[in-house]
Amino acid sequence: MRCIKYEYLKERNPKALEEIKKMFDPNVQGHLSDNPLRNVKYLFVASTTLACRSAISGGMHQEEAYNASDLYIQKMDLLESADEVKNLVYDMFSFYTDYMVNLDCNKVISKNIAAVVEYIRYHLHEKIRLKELAEKINLNPSYLSVLFKKEMGETVSGYIMSQRIAAAQNMLKYSDYAYSEISSILAFASQSHFISAFFRKTGMTPKEFRMSH
């Protein structure tokens, strides 16, 4: 039987959030354990797994999708009541739905720029230099810079920073990493550089952002 909420998620339809509210309806809720808490936890894992797969099928980056899934399951494992788990289900589905709704899957880019974008997303933990990116696709650095700006609407360095800040936002929301750890993992020059860059992009400090979420 088709689960419409996962179809909506894959299709980037915000109606997915309305459907997830029905998940714990007594008339449709699955029964995997006689223990109420264990039952909703099992359902949570199943739902998170399916949401993750649906998001990837709809265009979400695999690493981001799996990282979010792991963090949510780890968070769920610490909960001690069925109501807390049910609330986290909605939070989890909101994350995937918001990501998919805002995902620009219709942007048409060339093979070279697609390769650059893919490389950047997989190497945010390393220093990324324009010259090295150009060498990987056999283009002149200056030409790559112009081409990237034309197709992506921003500079290479601007895109790299946007991706790092987006990754930092997810880490602040869904992990307990210290600010210094996030700074190091995402290859910022220093913690102060991370904080200032984050503030310029979001209008909030990492601490303010984490507290607000």
C-alpha positions as a printed Julia matrix, in Angstrom:
213×3 Matrix{Float64}:
  0.0    0.0     0.0
  1.38   3.41   -0.98
  2.31   5.76    1.92
  1.24   9.17    0.66
  3.34  11.12    3.16
  6.57   9.73    1.7
  5.35  10.41   -1.83
  4.6   14.01   -0.86
  8.05  14.29    0.72
  9.76  12.96   -2.39
  7.76  15.36   -4.56
  8.69  18.33   -2.28
  5.03  18.84   -1.36
  4.44  20.53    2.07
  1.29  18.41    2.47
  3.7   15.76    3.8
  3.53  17.49    7.18
 -0.24  17.13    7.32
  0.02  13.43    6.59
  2.65  12.73    9.25
  0.19  14.01   11.89
 -1.95  10.97   11.13
  0.89   8.54   11.82
 -0.14   7.9    15.44
 -3.87   7.76   14.81
 -5.06   4.65   16.74
 -6.84   3.44   13.62
 -3.7    3.45   11.46
 -0.81   3.22   13.9
  1.33   0.14   13.42
  1.81  -2.37   16.23
  5.37  -3.61   16.63
  5.54  -4.08   20.41
  3.16  -4.43   23.37
  5.29  -1.87   25.2
  3.86   1.57   24.21
  7.19   3.4    24.38
  9.07   0.69   22.52
  6.32   0.58   19.9
  6.54   4.3    19.05
 10.34   4.1    19.03
 10.22   1.26   16.51
  7.77   3.28   14.42
 10.07   6.3    14.68
 13.04   4.37   13.29
 10.95   2.97   10.44
  9.52   6.4     9.6
 12.93   8.1     9.73
 14.42   5.45    7.46
 11.63   5.86    4.9
 11.76   9.67    5.1
 15.52   9.59    4.53
 15.18   7.31    1.49
 12.33   9.38    0.05
 14.31  12.6     0.44
 17.32  11.08   -1.33
 15.07   9.83   -4.15
 13.71  13.36   -4.47
 17.15  14.92   -4.8
 18.51  15.45   -1.29
 22.23  14.91   -0.93
 22.82  11.4     0.44
 25.35  12.36    3.09
 23.13  15.13    4.47
 20.1   12.84    4.51
 21.88   9.99    6.3
 23.58  12.33    8.79
 20.21  13.82    9.75
 18.69  10.35   10.06
 21.47   9.16   12.37
 21.25  12.26   14.56
 17.47  11.97   14.92
 17.61   8.28   15.83
 20.34   8.98   18.4
 18.21  11.76   19.88
 15.13   9.53   19.95
 17.03   6.79   21.79
 17.42   9.09   24.8
 13.72   9.92   25.12
 11.7    8.39   27.94
  8.08   8.97   26.95
  5.9    8.14   23.97
  4.74  11.76   23.66
  8.34  12.97   23.36
  8.96  10.48   20.57
  5.78  11.54   18.76
  6.87  15.19   18.93
 10.29  14.27   17.58
  8.68  12.45   14.65
  7.03  15.68   13.56
 10.29  17.59   14.06
 12.17  15.02   11.97
  9.59  15.1     9.19
  9.56  18.91    9.29
 13.31  18.94    8.72
 13.14  16.69    5.66
 10.04  18.41    4.28
 11.47  21.93    4.67
 14.69  20.81    3.03
 12.87  19.27    0.08
 10.45  22.16   -0.4
 13.4   24.56   -0.59
 15.5   22.28   -2.76
 16.09  23.77   -6.18
 16.03  20.63   -8.3
 15.13  22.51  -11.44
 18.36  24.47  -11.76
 20.05  23.46  -14.99
 23.83  23.46  -14.75
 26.56  22.12  -16.98
 28.4   18.87  -16.35
 31.54  20.74  -15.26
 29.74  22.91  -12.71
 27.75  19.92  -11.44
 31.07  18.14  -10.8
 32.42  21.16   -8.94
 29.27  21.45   -6.82
 29.4   17.75   -5.96
 33.07  17.98   -5.01
 32.45  20.99   -2.77
 29.59  19.28   -0.93
 31.73  16.23   -0.2
 34.82  18.2     0.9
 33.5   20.89    3.21
 35.83  19.51    5.88
 38.86  20.43    3.77
 40.39  23.62    2.43
 38.97  24.1    -1.07
 40.91  26.24   -3.54
 39.72  27.52   -6.9
 42.91  26.38   -8.65
 42.44  22.79   -7.44
 38.78  22.76   -8.49
 39.75  24.0   -11.95
 42.42  21.31  -12.29
 39.9   18.58  -11.48
 37.75  19.51  -14.48
 40.56  20.75  -16.75
 39.44  24.36  -16.91
 41.26  27.64  -16.48
 40.58  28.99  -12.94
 39.44  32.37  -14.27
 37.06  30.73  -16.75
 35.7   28.41  -14.06
 35.09  31.42  -11.82
 33.1   33.22  -14.52
 31.19  30.08  -15.53
 30.31  29.21  -11.94
 28.98  32.7   -11.23
 26.92  32.6   -14.43
 25.31  29.22  -13.7
 25.04  29.28   -9.9
 24.4   32.98   -9.36
 27.24  33.38   -6.85
 31.01  33.1    -6.68
 32.8   29.84   -5.93
 33.98  31.14   -2.56
 30.49  32.44   -1.77
 28.96  29.06   -2.57
 31.51  27.22   -0.45
 30.77  29.51    2.48
 27.0   29.09    2.01
 27.36  25.31    2.12
 29.57  25.45    5.21
 27.1   27.68    7.03
 24.21  25.39    6.03
 26.15  22.39    7.37
 26.95  24.31   10.55
 23.25  25.11   11.03
 22.37  21.42   10.85
 25.14  20.55   13.31
 23.97  23.26   15.71
 20.38  22.02   15.52
 20.91  18.27   15.55
 24.15  17.64   17.45
 25.92  18.68   20.64
 29.22  19.58   18.98
 30.99  22.54   20.58
 31.46  25.64   18.43
 35.2   25.0    18.25
 34.54  21.45   17.0
 32.14  22.64   14.29
 34.68  25.27   13.25
 37.39  22.63   12.94
 35.21  20.02   11.19
 34.11  22.55    8.55
 37.64  23.85    7.93
 37.17  27.42    9.13
 40.44  29.26    9.78
 39.52  29.71   13.45
 36.56  29.69   15.8
 36.34  33.49   15.6
 36.26  33.26   11.79
 33.44  30.73   12.02
 31.43  32.93   14.4
 31.86  36.09   12.3
 31.06  34.27    9.03
 27.99  32.65   10.6
 26.77  36.02   11.88
 27.22  37.69    8.48
 25.2   34.94    6.8
 22.41  34.46    9.34
 22.33  37.6    11.46
 22.82  35.42   14.55
 25.78  34.02   16.44
 26.07  30.2    16.53
 25.01  30.32   20.19
 21.92  32.39   19.44
 21.02  30.07   16.54
 21.35  26.94   18.67
 19.28  28.42   21.49
 16.54  29.48   19.07
 16.24  25.9    17.79
